[in-house]
Amino acid sequence: MLLEDKFLSIYHIIIIIIIIIINVAISGDRNVIKKEAEKILKYKDLTIEIEFTWNVKTNAIPVIIGATGTVSKSFRKYVSNIPGKHEVKELQKTAILGTAHIILKVLM
């Protein structure tokens, strides 16, 4: 029995689970900072509930871009917390192209 306890204590497996909630929104240019604060408050309760229920570290990341590519001062900090490589210029370009596509559909 003592030998089994030593064997099990050597091979403890530690699993760390981190949940990342990414909320992407494209808003009017004037509302970028307001929308960012709104999303942080909206998902705060959810992150607390997930941490309490499942006992895991949870992080909510708001990714808010204006319709013409406007971003907040903290945008780069939030994007850097997302795993992988993300270029801010590419995200802005995608938002602008999406806006142009919508405008073209409306005008035609």
N, C-alpha and C positions, 0 to 999 in steps of 0.2 A: 504494500500500500504506500509506503514512504517513497519507493522508487517511482511509482506512477505520479505522485504529487510533484516530484522534482521534474519529471519529464513534461508534465503539463505546464509547469511554471516557465519552462524554457521557451516553449512555443506559443506563448500568448500572441494572439493576432489582434492588432489594433486597427480598427476601421474608423476613419474619420470621414464623415459625410458633411458636405457643405451644400446648402441649397441656395441657388442664386435665382432670384426672380427679376427678369428683365422686362421692363415696361417701355415700349417704344411708342411715341406719339409725335405727330406732326401737327403743329398748331399755327395760328396766326403769329406773325413776327412780334407783335406787341405782347403776346401772352406767354412767351417762352418761360420766363422766370416764374410767373404765376402758375403755369401748368406744371412746372417742375416741383414746386412746393406742394401743389395739390396731390401729385402722384406720390411724393414721399409720405405725406400724411395718410393717404388712402391705403398704402401698403404697410404702414407701421404696425397696425393691429394684426394683420395677417402674418407678418414675420414673428411677432411675439407669440402668436398662437402656435405657429409651426415649431418654434424653438421649445415652447413649453410641452407640446404634445409629443413630439418625436425626439426631443433632446438633441437637436442638431443645430449647428451654426447656420443662420439664415441671413441673407443680404438682399435687399431690394435695390435695384439700380434703375433710376429713371433716365431714359435716353430721349430727350425732347429736342426736336429740331424745328425751327420755323419753316414756313412754307417756301421761303426764299433762301434757306440755308443758315438762318440766324441761330446761334447757339449761346448758351449762358457761359459765364466765366468758369463754372465748375464742371462743364461738359466733359472736358478732357480727363478730369479726375475720375468721373463716373465710367467713361469708356475704358480707361486703363484697368478698371476692376473686372472687366469682362474677359474671360479666358480667350486667348487667341490674338491674332494680329488684326487691328482695326484702324483704318486711316480715317481721320476726321474729314478730310477733303472728300473722300469717297462717299461717306455718309451724307455730307452736305450735297454732293452732286446728285445722289439718288433722290433726295428730297426735292431738289429743284426740278429734276426730270419728271418726277411724279406730279408736281404742281403743273408743269408745262403740259403734260399729257391730259390732265383734268381740264385745263383751260381750253385746249384744242377740241376736246370732246364737247364742251359746252358751246363753243363758238361755231361748230359745224352743224 
